[in-house]
Structures are given as structure tokens and as C-alpha cells.
Amino acid sequence: QVQLVESGGGSVQAGDSLRLSCAVSGRSFNAYAWFRHREFVASTSWGGASTDYADSVKGRFTISRDNASNTVYLQMNSLKPEDTGVYYCAASRRMGRFTRVDLYDSWGQGTMVTVSS
């Protein structure tokens, strides 16, 4: 059974940092991404060498993956109130990086991030 389990969300002040984790079990995938609700945030291809970011988070967020532990991370720095939302981890069997929701096969349950001004 495929499972993606997010953790690391919470309530912080503007300017703070958080690191989200996504533990993947059941199978391995080629591409991973983070979405805030249905809005693309960041994606990474197999191996983690190729990444993509929404313009709103470039320079502040970093997506990474540890294939040995099947975990995907989203390091979020310099958080802003507009970063508030439920963050979902998504996985795709397709090769490449994708920003579209419909190109991902499996999803986690989400983790809430609240940033106060």
C-alpha cells in the first residue's frame, strides 16, 4: 500500500523557518512535489538534481529528497503570512518535473502551516 505521510507543519511568526517532511512507503516514485492546497510550490526529479519552484517561493524554499530513506523535504525559510495553508506532498511515476496537479499519482493527507505577521 502506497503511503505519503507529511509532518513538520506548525504555527510560526513571519521570518521564521520550518522544514516539512514526507515519508514515502509502498513503492518508489520518479518525481515528487509540494503543493499548497492545489497551488504548485516545488518539485524535484529522480535523484534530486533537477528542481523547480513557484516564483513566490524562489530563494526561500528548498526541496530535497533522500532516496535511501524515501523521504522528501521542503525547507521553508523567511516565511511570510501568504505562505499559510495546507501543504501536500505528491508523487509521480512519470520521469521529469511537473507543476500540474493531475500529473501526480499519489498524495499525502497534508500538513498545516500558519504564518503570523
Stockholm file with secondary structure:
# STOCKHOLM 1.0

chainA/1-117         QVQLVESGGGSVQAGDSLRLSCAVSGRSFNAYAWFRHREFVASTSWGGASTDYADSVKGRFTISRDNASNTVYLQMNSLKPEDTGVYYCAASRRMGRFTRVDLYDSWGQGTMVTVSS
#=GR chainA/1-117 SS CCEEEEECCEEEETTCCEEEEEEEESSCCSEEEEEETTEEEEEECTTSCCEEECTTTTTTEEEEEETTTTEEEEEECSCCGGGCEEEEEEEESSSSCCCCGGGCCEECCCEEEEEEC
#=GC SS_cons         CCEEEEECCEEEETTCCEEEEEEEESSCCSEEEEEETTEEEEEECTTSCCEEECTTTTTTEEEEEETTTTEEEEEECSCCGGGCEEEEEEEESSSSCCCCGGGCCEECCCEEEEEEC
//
